[in-house]
Amino acid sequence: MYSDPGFCLRNVPAAATAAMREMVASATAERVREWNPRWSEEDVAAELAGFELFDAEFLRCVERFDQDYLPERAVVPSLVQLADPSLCIDEPTAAALAGRGFEVRVAPQTGHCIHRDDLQGFLTTLDGWI
């Protein structure tokens, strides 16, 4: 299972990487709550802990990516859960994944952290899968 994977970083808008850079640099519990009002306090704490470990150089690298990392094929039964909208997987890329043997499901009105934005929506994408 892949949850909103970064298979196609060239699809990430430059404005999104700039916003992420600002988000990582200025994150406080209050700001994370403001950005993600549906998240629990545990989710906010986990996000801040993740930001502490995040390598900001990665975002500078993303801006230079002109290739993708789409798997050639699903070697085993594989589910791709997509946020709505996904920053990395657009409709043509989702169709390409489906054509390569991946089952693609969308969790409506979620961001990249699907399970934090809408746990029930995340679980619904697993219906019939597990």
N, CA, C and O atoms as a DFTB+ gen file, in Angstrom:
520 C
 N C O
     1  1       0.832      -1.162       0.000
     2  2       0.000       0.000       0.000
     3  2       0.890       1.244       0.000
     4  3       1.888       1.316       0.717
     5  1       0.510       2.197      -0.805
     6  2       1.205       3.479      -0.887
     7  2       0.192       4.573      -0.576
     8  3      -0.860       4.641      -1.213
     9  1       0.494       5.423       0.390
    10  2      -0.421       6.487       0.771
    11  2       0.114       7.816       0.248
    12  3       1.121       8.327       0.738
    13  1      -0.563       8.367      -0.744
    14  2      -0.191       9.604      -1.438
    15  2       1.324       9.663      -1.689
    16  3       2.011      10.556      -1.192
    17  1       1.828       8.705      -2.463
    18  2       3.279       8.589      -2.648
    19  2       3.876       9.709      -3.506
    20  3       3.201      10.296      -4.351
    21  1       5.131       9.978      -3.269
    22  2       5.868      10.986      -4.031
    23  2       6.518      10.387      -5.269
    24  3       7.700      10.615      -5.529
    25  1       5.748       9.622      -6.029
    26  2       6.287       8.973      -7.224
    27  2       6.630       9.961      -8.328
    28  3       7.483       9.674      -9.168
    29  1       5.988      11.108      -8.340
    30  2       6.148      12.028      -9.465
    31  2       6.367      13.450      -8.932
    32  3       5.465      14.286      -8.974
    33  1       7.567      13.704      -8.436
    34  2       7.852      14.979      -7.793
    35  2       7.846      16.153      -8.761
    36  3       7.718      17.301      -8.334
    37  1       7.980      15.890     -10.043
    38  2       7.963      16.996     -11.005
    39  2       6.579      17.633     -11.095
    40  3       6.439      18.729     -11.638
    41  1       5.559      16.961     -10.571
    42  2       4.208      17.518     -10.557
    43  2       3.990      18.512      -9.419
    44  3       3.001      19.245      -9.422
    45  1       4.900      18.545      -8.448
    46  2       4.721      19.419      -7.292
    47  2       4.934      20.872      -7.722
    48  3       6.011      21.216      -8.210
    49  1       3.922      21.727      -7.548
    50  2       4.075      23.126      -7.944
    51  2       5.158      23.827      -7.126
    52  3       5.334      23.534      -5.944
    53  1       5.873      24.742      -7.748
    54  2       6.933      25.483      -7.056
    55  2       6.379      26.200      -5.833
    56  3       7.053      26.290      -4.807
    57  1       5.158      26.711      -5.937
    58  2       4.557      27.406      -4.795
    59  2       4.375      26.460      -3.607
    60  3       4.473      26.883      -2.456
    61  1       4.114      25.199      -3.881
    62  2       3.930      24.230      -2.798
    63  2       5.243      23.964      -2.078
    64  3       5.258      23.845      -0.853
    65  1       6.349      23.869      -2.817
    66  2       7.632      23.647      -2.146
    67  2       8.039      24.880      -1.350
    68  3       8.614      24.753      -0.269
    69  1       7.750      26.066      -1.866
    70  2       8.052      27.295      -1.118
    71  2       7.218      27.354       0.165
    72  3       7.726      27.718       1.225
    73  1       5.941      26.995       0.062
    74  2       5.077      26.992       1.243
    75  2       5.551      25.959       2.258
    76  3       5.530      26.211       3.463
    77  1       5.974      24.808       1.774
    78  2       6.466      23.770       2.679
    79  2       7.738      24.219       3.377
    80  3       7.914      23.969       4.570
    81  1       8.617      24.874       2.650
    82  2       9.859      25.377       3.243
    83  2       9.527      26.351       4.379
    84  3      10.121      26.285       5.455
    85  1       8.577      27.251       4.130
    86  2       8.133      28.206       5.152
    87  2       7.483      27.481       6.324
    88  3       7.718      27.821       7.483
    89  1       6.662      26.477       6.009
    90  2       5.970      25.721       7.043
    91  2       6.960      25.032       7.975
    92  3       6.808      25.098       9.195
    93  1       7.964      24.378       7.421
    94  2       8.953      23.667       8.231
    95  2       9.743      24.656       9.091
    96  3      10.031      24.385      10.257
    97  1      10.088      25.798       8.507
    98  2      10.908      26.776       9.215
    99  2      10.154      27.475      10.345
   100  3      10.762      27.869      11.340
   101  1       8.843      27.632      10.200
   102  2       8.109      28.443      11.165
   103  2       7.086      27.650      11.976
   104  3       6.225      28.243      12.627
   105  1       7.165      26.351      11.947
   106  2       6.140      25.524      12.581
   107  2       6.118      25.685      14.095
   108  3       7.139      25.578      14.773
   109  1       4.938      25.941      14.587
   110  2       4.638      25.897      16.014
   111  2       3.362      25.076      16.143
   112  3       2.669      24.840      15.153
   113  1       3.057      24.648      17.342
   114  2       1.832      23.875      17.541
   115  2       0.613      24.685      17.087
   116  3      -0.307      24.140      16.477
   117  1       0.612      25.976      17.384
   118  2      -0.515      26.820      16.999
   119  2      -0.669      26.882      15.478
   120  3      -1.777      26.791      14.950
   121  1       0.453      27.036      14.790
   122  2       0.393      27.118      13.321
   123  2      -0.035      25.798      12.716
   124  3      -0.844      25.783      11.788
   125  1       0.490      24.682      13.223
   126  2       0.099      23.372      12.687
   127  2      -1.398      23.153      12.894
   128  3      -2.072      22.631      12.005
   129  1      -1.928      23.545      14.060
   130  2      -3.370      23.436      14.308
   131  2      -4.155      24.303      13.323
   132  3      -5.199      23.894      12.816
   133  1      -3.637      25.507      13.060
   134  2      -4.305      26.421      12.122
   135  2      -4.331      25.825      10.712
   136  3      -5.352      25.894      10.027
   137  1      -3.213      25.242      10.280
   138  2      -3.112      24.657       8.945
   139  2      -3.957      23.389       8.817
   140  3      -4.435      23.060       7.731
   141  1      -4.136      22.680       9.938
   142  2      -4.803      21.373       9.911
   143  2      -5.834      21.287      11.030
   144  3      -5.610      20.577      12.009
   145  1      -6.946      21.985      10.912
   146  2      -7.901      22.059      12.017
   147  2      -8.558      20.724      12.391
   148  3      -9.109      20.604      13.485
   149  1      -8.511      19.731      11.518
   150  2      -9.139      18.441      11.837
   151  2      -8.211      17.515      12.613
   152  3      -8.638      16.442      13.041
   153  1      -6.955      17.902      12.806
   154  2      -5.983      17.008      13.438
   155  2      -6.112      16.998      14.952
   156  3      -6.499      17.991      15.567
   157  1      -5.778      15.851      15.541
   158  2      -5.760      15.719      17.000
   159  2      -4.462      16.343      17.534
   160  3      -3.546      16.660      16.776
   161  1      -4.416      16.505      18.842
   162  2      -3.192      17.038      19.473
   163  2      -2.015      16.081      19.232
   164  3      -0.877      16.524      19.076
   165  1      -2.289      14.782      19.203
   166  2      -1.230      13.805      18.932
   167  2      -0.686      13.977      17.515
   168  3       0.519      13.866      17.290
   169  1      -1.581      14.250      16.560
   170  2      -1.153      14.489      15.180
   171  2      -0.294      15.743      15.085
   172  3       0.722      15.756      14.391
   173  1      -0.705      16.793      15.785
   174  2       0.065      18.044      15.790
   175  2       1.457      17.789      16.351
   176  3       2.447      18.245      15.779
   177  1       1.543      17.067      17.459
   178  2       2.843      16.755      18.069
   179  2       3.699      15.908      17.129
   180  3       4.905      16.128      17.017
   181  1       3.079      14.946      16.456
   182  2       3.827      14.095      15.523
   183  2       4.355      14.914      14.347
   184  3       5.476      14.696      13.888
   185  1       3.546      15.857      13.861
   186  2       3.982      16.706      12.747
   187  2       5.181      17.564      13.160
   188  3       6.144      17.695      12.405
   189  1       5.120      18.141      14.350
   190  2       6.240      18.949      14.844
   191  2       7.493      18.093      15.006
   192  3       8.594      18.539      14.684
   193  1       7.333      16.878      15.500
   194  2       8.482      15.971      15.637
   195  2       9.058      15.635      14.269
   196  3      10.276      15.555      14.103
   197  1       8.179      15.438      13.289
   198  2       8.653      15.173      11.927
   199  2       9.393      16.358      11.342
   200  3      10.415      16.186      10.677
   201  1       8.885      17.565      11.583
   202  2       9.568      18.766      11.092
   203  2      10.961      18.892      11.690
   204  3      11.884      19.366      11.026
   205  1      11.119      18.470      12.942
   206  2      12.444      18.519      13.593
   207  2      13.460      17.663      12.829
   208  3      14.646      17.988      12.786
   209  1      12.990      16.583      12.234
   210  2      13.869      15.650      11.534
   211  2      13.970      15.919      10.041
   212  3      14.804      15.323       9.359
   213  1      13.139      16.801       9.532
   214  2      13.029      17.042       8.095
   215  2      14.272      17.743       7.553
   216  3      14.752      18.712       8.141
   217  1      14.780      17.254       6.446
   218  2      15.932      17.857       5.775
   219  2      15.418      18.846       4.723
   220  3      14.940      18.439       3.664
   221  1      15.518      20.134       5.018
   222  2      15.001      21.165       4.117
   223  2      15.684      21.140       2.751
   224  3      15.122      21.632       1.772
   225  1      16.868      20.582       2.674
   226  2      17.562      20.477       1.387
   227  2      16.738      19.653       0.404
   228  3      16.812      19.868      -0.806
   229  1      15.961      18.720       0.919
   230  2      15.104      17.910       0.059
   231  2      14.202      18.794      -0.798
   232  3      14.014      18.525      -1.984
   233  1      13.647      19.841      -0.205
   234  2      12.735      20.715      -0.951
   235  2      13.458      21.451      -2.073
   236  3      12.881      21.681      -3.136
   237  1      14.706      21.818      -1.847
   238  2      15.475      22.451      -2.926
   239  2      15.726      21.449      -4.050
   240  3      15.743      21.814      -5.226
   241  1      15.916      20.205      -3.686
   242  2      16.130      19.160      -4.693
   243  2      14.859      18.916      -5.504
   244  3      14.931      18.712      -6.716
   245  1      13.693      18.936      -4.847
   246  2      12.425      18.694      -5.539
   247  2      12.246      19.691      -6.676
   248  3      11.745      19.335      -7.742
   249  1      12.649      20.920      -6.455
   250  2      12.499      21.952      -7.485
   251  2      13.299      21.637      -8.741
   252  3      13.023      22.185      -9.808
   253  1      14.284      20.761      -8.620
   254  2      15.122      20.425      -9.766
   255  2      14.746      19.086     -10.411
   256  3      15.321      18.703     -11.430
   257  1      13.787      18.383      -9.820
   258  2      13.409      17.080     -10.360
   259  2      12.690      17.236     -11.689
   260  3      11.749      18.021     -11.808
   261  1      13.130      16.498     -12.669
   262  2      12.409      16.473     -13.944
   263  2      12.118      15.032     -14.348
   264  3      11.784      14.756     -15.500
   265  1      12.246      14.133     -13.403
   266  2      11.964      12.732     -13.674
   267  2      10.930      12.240     -12.671
   268  3      10.620      12.916     -11.691
   269  1      10.411      11.063     -12.933
   270  2       9.474      10.493     -11.974
   271  2      10.029       9.175     -11.458
   272  3      11.023       8.647     -11.958
   273  1       9.363       8.675     -10.460
   274  2       9.760       7.427      -9.823
   275  2       8.615       6.416      -9.853
   276  3       8.458       5.603      -8.941
   277  1       7.826       6.484     -10.914
   278  2       6.718       5.554     -11.037
   279  2       7.250       4.133     -11.211
   280  3       8.097       3.882     -12.068
   281  1       6.752       3.213     -10.399
   282  2       7.161       1.820     -10.586
   283  2       6.740       1.322     -11.969
   284  3       5.689       1.712     -12.479
   285  1       7.538       0.485     -12.555
   286  2       7.229      -0.083     -13.871
   287  2       5.950      -0.904     -13.852
   288  3       5.176      -0.908     -14.809
   289  1       5.744      -1.607     -12.727
   290  2       4.557      -2.440     -12.607
   291  2       4.384      -2.804     -11.138
   292  3       5.314      -2.706     -10.337
   293  1       3.186      -3.221     -10.815
   294  2       2.916      -3.717      -9.465
   295  2       3.403      -5.164      -9.408
   296  3       2.858      -6.036     -10.083
   297  1       4.411      -5.407      -8.615
   298  2       4.985      -6.749      -8.514
   299  2       4.082      -7.659      -7.690
   300  3       3.998      -8.861      -7.944
   301  1       3.416      -7.084      -6.716
   302  2       2.419      -7.785      -5.895
   303  2       1.166      -6.911      -5.908
   304  3       1.252      -5.747      -6.298
   305  1       0.016      -7.422      -5.502
   306  2      -1.159      -6.560      -5.439
   307  2      -0.847      -5.302      -4.632
   308  3      -0.395      -5.388      -3.490
   309  1      -1.086      -4.148      -5.222
   310  2      -0.672      -2.891      -4.606
   311  2      -1.764      -1.838      -4.728
   312  3      -2.347      -1.632      -5.793
   313  1      -2.020      -1.184      -3.612
   314  2      -3.006      -0.113      -3.539
   315  2      -2.275       1.221      -3.438
   316  3      -1.316       1.360      -2.679
   317  1      -2.739       2.197      -4.210
   318  2      -2.252       3.563      -4.101
   319  2      -3.425       4.410      -3.622
   320  3      -4.437       4.537      -4.312
   321  1      -3.276       4.986      -2.435
   322  2      -4.282       5.895      -1.897
   323  2      -3.840       7.308      -2.246
   324  3      -2.689       7.681      -2.016
   325  1      -4.752       8.088      -2.798
   326  2      -4.416       9.458      -3.173
   327  2      -5.189      10.465      -2.343
   328  3      -6.365      10.275      -2.034
   329  1      -4.497      11.548      -1.989
   330  2      -5.149      12.698      -1.383
   331  2      -5.978      13.378      -2.469
   332  3      -5.843      13.080      -3.656
   333  1      -6.820      14.280      -2.044
   334  2      -7.678      14.989      -2.995
   335  2      -7.661      16.480      -2.676
   336  3      -8.433      16.958      -1.846
   337  1      -6.775      17.203      -3.344
   338  2      -5.927      16.789      -4.461
   339  2      -4.564      16.291      -3.976
   340  3      -4.091      16.663      -2.902
   341  1      -3.959      15.456      -4.783
   342  2      -2.602      14.981      -4.517
   343  2      -1.619      15.940      -5.191
   344  3      -1.827      16.353      -6.332
   345  1      -0.562      16.287      -4.484
   346  2       0.451      17.164      -5.078
   347  2       1.324      16.434      -6.096
   348  3       1.825      17.045      -7.040
   349  1       1.501      15.147      -5.907
   350  2       2.452      14.399      -6.739
   351  2       1.801      13.580      -7.848
   352  3       2.398      13.386      -8.907
   353  1       0.612      13.112      -7.618
   354  2      -0.037      12.206      -8.569
   355  2      -1.240      12.906      -9.188
   356  3      -2.287      13.032      -8.554
   357  1      -1.088      13.358     -10.426
   358  2      -2.212      13.975     -11.129
   359  2      -3.019      12.875     -11.834
   360  3      -2.662      11.699     -11.758
   361  1      -4.097      13.254     -12.515
   362  2      -4.969      12.251     -13.150
   363  2      -4.245      11.395     -14.183
   364  3      -4.426      10.178     -14.178
   365  1      -3.425      11.977     -15.078
   366  2      -2.706      11.121     -16.031
   367  2      -1.742      10.149     -15.340
   368  3      -1.582       9.011     -15.782
   369  1      -1.109      10.596     -14.267
   370  2      -0.187       9.722     -13.539
   371  2      -0.954       8.620     -12.828
   372  3      -0.498       7.477     -12.789
   373  1      -2.124       8.951     -12.260
   374  2      -2.967       7.925     -11.629
   375  2      -3.393       6.892     -12.662
   376  3      -3.395       5.694     -12.382
   377  1      -3.753       7.353     -13.853
   378  2      -4.148       6.430     -14.926
   379  2      -2.963       5.542     -15.326
   380  3      -3.135       4.353     -15.594
   381  1      -1.769       6.124     -15.364
   382  2      -0.573       5.327     -15.694
   383  2      -0.346       4.253     -14.636
   384  3      -0.016       3.114     -14.969
   385  1      -0.520       4.610     -13.358
   386  2      -0.368       3.624     -12.292
   387  2      -1.391       2.504     -12.431
   388  3      -1.054       1.331     -12.271
   389  1      -2.627       2.857     -12.726
   390  2      -3.670       1.840     -12.917
   391  2      -3.296       0.928     -14.083
   392  3      -3.490      -0.286     -14.012
   393  1      -2.767       1.506     -15.143
   394  2      -2.348       0.719     -16.296
   395  2      -1.172      -0.193     -16.004
   396  3      -0.930      -1.155     -16.733
   397  1      -0.445       0.103     -14.950
   398  2       0.704      -0.724     -14.555
   399  2       0.330      -1.741     -13.484
   400  3       1.200      -2.397     -12.911
   401  1      -0.966      -1.871     -13.217
   402  2      -1.429      -2.913     -12.309
   403  2      -1.703      -2.466     -10.890
   404  3      -1.976      -3.308     -10.034
   405  1      -1.641      -1.172     -10.602
   406  2      -1.935      -0.668      -9.267
   407  2      -3.422      -0.347      -9.166
   408  3      -4.024       0.148     -10.118
   409  1      -3.998      -0.627      -8.024
   410  2      -5.350      -0.141      -7.767
   411  2      -5.201       1.241      -7.161
   412  3      -4.458       1.423      -6.197
   413  1      -5.905       2.216      -7.721
   414  2      -5.807       3.604      -7.278
   415  2      -7.150       4.026      -6.686
   416  3      -8.195       3.902      -7.324
   417  1      -7.096       4.523      -5.463
   418  2      -8.307       5.006      -4.789
   419  2      -8.027       6.398      -4.221
   420  3      -6.910       6.694      -3.797
   421  1      -9.043       7.233      -4.218
   422  2      -8.916       8.615      -3.744
   423  2      -9.692       8.789      -2.444
   424  3     -10.819       8.312      -2.307
   425  1      -9.072       9.477      -1.497
   426  2      -9.744       9.868      -0.257
   427  2     -10.171      11.322      -0.423
   428  3      -9.343      12.224      -0.295
   429  1     -11.451      11.563      -0.705
   430  2     -11.915      12.926      -1.006
   431  2     -11.621      13.928       0.112
   432  3     -11.686      13.606       1.299
   433  1     -11.301      15.134      -0.300
   434  2     -11.101      16.275       0.595
   435  2     -10.057      16.021       1.669
   436  3     -10.247      16.364       2.836
   437  1      -8.957      15.417       1.257
   438  2      -7.847      15.196       2.189
   439  2      -6.578      15.797       1.610
   440  3      -6.475      16.054       0.410
   441  1      -5.624      16.010       2.491
   442  2      -4.298      16.438       2.079
   443  2      -3.353      15.255       2.094
   444  3      -3.782      14.105       2.192
   445  1      -2.073      15.540       1.997
   446  2      -1.048      14.508       1.882
   447  2      -1.097      13.511       3.048
   448  3      -0.842      12.323       2.847
   449  1      -1.415      13.967       4.240
   450  2      -1.514      13.076       5.408
   451  2      -2.959      12.589       5.524
   452  3      -3.692      12.986       6.430
   453  1      -3.347      11.734       4.603
   454  2      -4.736      11.281       4.488
   455  2      -5.265      10.756       5.819
   456  3      -6.371      11.100       6.235
   457  1      -4.470       9.924       6.479
   458  2      -4.924       9.291       7.720
   459  2      -5.158      10.305       8.834
   460  3      -5.973      10.065       9.725
   461  1      -4.457      11.431       8.796
   462  2      -4.672      12.468       9.812
   463  2      -5.834      13.375       9.439
   464  3      -6.590      13.810      10.309
   465  1      -5.979      13.659       8.164
   466  2      -7.037      14.569       7.717
   467  2      -8.418      13.951       7.856
   468  3      -9.378      14.631       8.219
   469  1      -8.513      12.663       7.567
   470  2      -9.823      11.998       7.600
   471  2      -9.603      10.500       7.785
   472  3      -9.525       9.743       6.817
   473  1      -9.504      10.091       9.049
   474  2      -9.230       8.682       9.325
   475  2     -10.287       7.780       8.708
   476  3      -9.954       6.738       8.142
   477  1     -11.556       8.163       8.807
   478  2     -12.612       7.320       8.228
   479  2     -12.465       7.245       6.707
   480  3     -12.637       6.177       6.119
   481  1     -12.150       8.370       6.070
   482  2     -11.924       8.362       4.623
   483  2     -10.748       7.481       4.247
   484  3     -10.801       6.751       3.258
   485  1      -9.688       7.550       5.036
   486  2      -8.513       6.693       4.839
   487  2      -8.932       5.223       4.919
   488  3      -8.587       4.417       4.054
   489  1      -9.681       4.890       5.972
   490  2     -10.113       3.497       6.151
   491  2     -11.066       3.060       5.046
   492  3     -11.043       1.903       4.628
   493  1     -11.905       3.979       4.569
   494  2     -12.834       3.647       3.490
   495  2     -12.084       3.237       2.230
   496  3     -12.549       2.366       1.495
   497  1     -10.925       3.854       1.965
   498  2     -10.152       3.464       0.780
   499  2      -9.617       2.039       0.902
   500  3      -9.183       1.442      -0.083
   501  1      -9.652       1.502       2.124
   502  2      -9.182       0.124       2.343
   503  2     -10.308      -0.899       2.224
   504  3     -10.051      -2.102       2.251
   505  1     -11.556      -0.436       2.091
   506  2     -12.695      -1.364       2.001
   507  2     -12.472      -2.368       0.877
   508  3     -12.206      -2.005      -0.269
   509  1     -12.588      -3.635       1.243
   510  2     -12.410      -4.705       0.265
   511  2     -10.961      -5.001      -0.063
   512  3     -10.658      -5.954      -0.781
   513  1     -10.079      -4.189       0.459
   514  2      -8.653      -4.378       0.179
   515  2      -8.001      -5.251       1.238
   516  3      -7.215      -6.146       0.929
   517  1      -8.339      -4.976       2.493
   518  2      -7.771      -5.777       3.591
   519  2      -8.878      -6.526       4.302
   520  3      -8.614      -7.258       5.256
